[in-house]
Structure formats: C-alpha cells, structure tokens
C-alpha cells in the first residue's frame, strides 16, 4: 500500500471513529487498524527522511540536515 493510500485510510478511520453510533467492538477494531497504519506511515516517512539526508550529503559533500 502506498503512503498516500495509507494516509487516506487513516483519515477514513478517523472519520468513522468520530461517529456516535459506532459500536465499541467496531471502534476497537478500527483503532487497532489505525495504529498499524500509523506505524506503516511512520516507517515510510523515516525511510524517506534517511534517503533525503543521504542525497543532501552526496550532493553537497558535507552532511547537513535541512528541513
């Protein structure tokens, strides 16, 4: 699943969790799925950050973290 699809699923989960009529069991399942999707997205972002740092280092010859 792509980062964008993972993010879209997280947004859908958040929307569903905001519903007042959601049974507790369903809410817990969605919350569990949301945590798993959040971990996936965090890993993808961390990997991308590492790649960006490497590219900056290679391009400039000196490591410098840029935002």
MDAnalysis code that builds the backbone (N, CA, C; Angstrom):
import MDAnalysis as mda
import numpy as np

u = mda.Universe.empty(201, n_residues=67, atom_resindex=np.repeat(np.arange(67), 3), trajectory=True)
u.add_TopologyAttr("name", ["N", "CA", "C"] * 67)
u.add_TopologyAttr("resid", np.arange(1, 68))
u.add_TopologyAttr("resname", ["UNK", "UNK", "UNK", "UNK", "UNK", "UNK", "UNK", "UNK", "UNK", "UNK", "UNK", "UNK", "UNK", "UNK", "UNK", "UNK", "UNK", "UNK", "UNK", "UNK", "UNK", "UNK", "UNK", "UNK", "UNK", "UNK", "UNK", "UNK", "UNK", "UNK", "UNK", "UNK", "UNK", "UNK", "UNK", "UNK", "UNK", "UNK", "UNK", "UNK", "UNK", "UNK", "UNK", "UNK", "UNK", "UNK", "UNK", "UNK", "UNK", "UNK", "UNK", "UNK", "UNK", "UNK", "UNK", "UNK", "UNK", "UNK", "UNK", "UNK", "UNK", "UNK", "UNK", "UNK", "UNK", "UNK", "UNK"])
u.atoms.positions = np.array([
    [0.852, -1.176, 0.000],
    [0.000, 0.000, 0.000],
    [0.899, 1.240, 0.000],
    [0.557, 2.218, -0.833],
    [1.364, 3.426, -0.911],
    [1.136, 4.304, 0.320],
    [2.058, 5.237, 0.509],
    [1.935, 6.175, 1.629],
    [0.617, 6.948, 1.527],
    [0.300, 7.389, 0.322],
    [-0.925, 8.163, 0.123],
    [-2.179, 7.354, 0.446],
    [-2.189, 6.086, 0.055],
    [-3.334, 5.227, 0.367],
    [-3.420, 4.955, 1.866],
    [-2.261, 4.776, 2.493],
    [-2.237, 4.570, 3.941],
    [-2.782, 5.797, 4.657],
    [-2.362, 6.972, 4.212],
    [-2.844, 8.214, 4.818],
    [-4.346, 8.379, 4.606],
    [-4.825, 8.049, 3.411],
    [-6.263, 8.135, 3.136],
    [-7.047, 7.181, 4.033],
    [-6.492, 5.984, 4.238],
    [-7.173, 5.015, 5.116],
    [-7.199, 5.527, 6.554],
    [-6.112, 6.143, 6.996],
    [-6.081, 6.714, 8.347],
    [-7.147, 7.797, 8.500],
    [-7.307, 8.619, 7.480],
    [-8.328, 9.658, 7.526],
    [-9.730, 9.045, 7.574],
    [-9.940, 7.983, 6.801],
    [-11.242, 7.305, 6.816],
    [-11.522, 6.684, 8.180],
    [-10.504, 6.100, 8.777],
    [-10.656, 5.504, 10.110],
    [-11.012, 6.584, 11.122],
    [-10.325, 7.718, 11.062],
    [-10.608, 8.813, 11.998],
    [-12.045, 9.300, 11.844],
    [-12.507, 9.384, 10.609],
    [-13.882, 9.811, 10.355],
    [-14.874, 8.815, 10.951],
    [-14.605, 7.534, 10.757],
    [-15.503, 6.510, 11.308],
    [-15.494, 6.529, 12.835],
    [-14.322, 6.741, 13.418],
    [-14.234, 6.755, 14.880],
    [-14.963, 7.953, 15.488],
    [-15.172, 8.991, 14.712],
    [-15.897, 10.167, 15.194],
    [-17.405, 9.953, 15.267],
    [-17.885, 8.890, 14.654],
    [-19.322, 8.619, 14.658],
    [-19.799, 8.281, 16.070],
    [-20.976, 8.759, 16.388],
    [-21.564, 8.489, 17.702],
    [-22.206, 7.110, 17.790],
    [-22.581, 6.541, 16.652],
    [-23.315, 5.280, 16.658],
    [-22.427, 4.057, 16.411],
    [-21.124, 4.233, 16.480],
    [-20.192, 3.131, 16.225],
    [-20.107, 2.215, 17.452],
    [-20.414, 0.941, 17.280],
    [-20.307, 0.009, 18.409],
    [-18.857, -0.074, 18.922],
    [-18.725, -0.311, 20.194],
    [-17.410, -0.351, 20.827],
    [-16.485, -1.362, 20.164],
    [-16.997, -2.548, 19.870],
    [-16.169, -3.590, 19.245],
    [-15.617, -3.118, 17.896],
    [-16.465, -2.470, 17.110],
    [-16.028, -1.943, 15.819],
    [-15.003, -0.828, 16.006],
    [-15.243, 0.014, 16.993],
    [-14.313, 1.116, 17.273],
    [-12.940, 0.577, 17.658],
    [-12.905, -0.465, 18.451],
    [-11.630, -1.052, 18.857],
    [-10.889, -1.659, 17.664],
    [-11.621, -2.321, 16.777],
    [-11.002, -2.892, 15.581],
    [-10.429, -1.782, 14.692],
    [-11.191, -0.713, 14.517],
    [-10.715, 0.409, 13.718],
    [-9.499, 1.071, 14.358],
    [-9.537, 1.213, 15.673],
    [-8.408, 1.812, 16.380],
    [-7.157, 0.963, 16.196],
    [-7.300, -0.344, 16.306],
    [-6.172, -1.255, 16.114],
    [-5.620, -1.136, 14.683],
    [-6.509, -1.092, 13.713],
    [-6.076, -0.920, 12.324],
    [-5.373, 0.422, 12.148],
    [-5.915, 1.445, 12.773],
    [-5.320, 2.777, 12.682],
    [-3.905, 2.820, 13.235],
    [-3.688, 2.151, 14.347],
    [-2.345, 2.095, 14.935],
    [-1.386, 1.399, 13.976],
    [-1.818, 0.319, 13.359],
    [-0.974, -0.406, 12.408],
    [-0.652, 0.473, 11.190],
    [-1.650, 1.184, 10.681],
    [-1.435, 2.071, 9.534],
    [-0.509, 3.230, 9.910],
    [-0.659, 3.742, 11.118],
    [0.203, 4.820, 11.582],
    [1.660, 4.361, 11.660],
    [1.873, 3.150, 12.127],
    [3.242, 2.597, 12.178],
    [3.821, 2.456, 10.773],
    [2.999, 1.988, 9.835],
    [3.454, 1.858, 8.446],
    [3.858, 3.212, 7.883],
    [3.008, 4.203, 8.081],
    [3.282, 5.538, 7.554],
    [4.538, 6.129, 8.195],
    [4.713, 5.906, 9.475],
    [5.891, 6.409, 10.175],
    [7.160, 5.775, 9.632],
    [7.113, 4.482, 9.352],
    [8.276, 3.796, 8.790],
    [8.619, 4.334, 7.401],
    [7.598, 4.567, 6.586],
    [7.827, 5.101, 5.242],
    [8.445, 6.496, 5.330],
    [7.927, 7.330, 6.228],
    [8.474, 8.681, 6.389],
    [9.911, 8.651, 6.899],
    [10.201, 7.774, 7.838],
    [11.567, 7.660, 8.361],
    [12.527, 7.214, 7.262],
    [12.088, 6.279, 6.435],
    [12.908, 5.810, 5.317],
    [13.163, 6.950, 4.330],
    [12.124, 7.704, 4.024],
    [12.261, 8.832, 3.097],
    [13.205, 9.886, 3.668],
    [13.106, 10.147, 4.947],
    [13.994, 11.123, 5.583],
    [15.445, 10.678, 5.473],
    [15.696, 9.398, 5.699],
    [17.050, 8.870, 5.566],
    [17.589, 9.021, 4.158],
    [16.740, 8.763, 3.174],
    [17.154, 8.912, 1.774],
    [17.462, 10.371, 1.444],
    [16.634, 11.288, 1.942],
    [16.865, 12.711, 1.701],
    [18.182, 13.144, 2.331],
    [18.447, 12.707, 3.537],
    [19.713, 13.055, 4.192],
    [20.907, 12.541, 3.384],
    [20.789, 11.324, 2.885],
    [21.868, 10.748, 2.077],
    [22.066, 11.548, 0.797],
    [20.991, 11.921, 0.140],
    [21.087, 12.696, -1.086],
    [21.704, 14.069, -0.844],
    [21.333, 14.703, 0.240],
    [21.911, 16.004, 0.581],
    [23.404, 15.852, 0.832],
    [23.764, 14.821, 1.563],
    [25.175, 14.583, 1.858],
    [25.966, 14.353, 0.570],
    [25.429, 13.569, -0.329],
    [26.110, 13.269, -1.588],
    [26.219, 14.518, -2.467],
    [25.173, 15.320, -2.484],
    [25.145, 16.492, -3.349],
    [26.080, 17.590, -2.862],
    [26.206, 17.721, -1.559],
    [26.991, 18.805, -1.006],
    [28.366, 18.373, -0.500],
    [28.565, 17.103, -0.378],
    [29.828, 16.618, 0.120],
    [29.989, 16.701, 1.623],
    [29.087, 17.396, 2.261],
    [29.113, 17.549, 3.712],
    [27.699, 17.287, 4.221],
    [27.599, 16.533, 5.279],
    [26.275, 16.227, 5.822],
    [25.701, 17.459, 6.502],
    [24.474, 17.791, 6.106],
    [23.764, 18.890, 6.725],
    [22.286, 18.571, 6.680],
    [21.649, 18.518, 7.814],
    [20.222, 18.235, 7.862],
    [19.457, 19.488, 7.467],
    [18.588, 19.373, 6.483],
    [17.783, 20.504, 6.042],
    [16.333, 20.134, 6.166],
    [15.547, 21.123, 6.468],
    [14.109, 20.900, 6.613],
    [13.397, 21.177, 5.318],
])
